[in-house]
Amino acid sequence: MVGALAGGVSAPALAGCSMQFEMCSAWCSTRHVGSEARKVGCKTRCLADRAACLAETGIDKAKETGKQGADSAKGFWEGFWSDK
């Protein structure tokens, strides 16, 4: 996989989460110019969304890896139990 990082998650997928966070954070700064508390609350939600995005990216990769492992195991047992 091109651009794969630790855990096999691709760099573009992580960049997507980071870019969404940066855009959300910038929007919070613009929207809540007069209130630091609202700005912090908004940016905290952006951070939670980023964490969810990264988790979902990892889950998708784990599903793919698990399916590949299951397919390999199935092939192994089919070969093991088949007639020679």
Helices and strands as residue ranges (DSSP letters): G 6-8, H 11-31, H 36-81
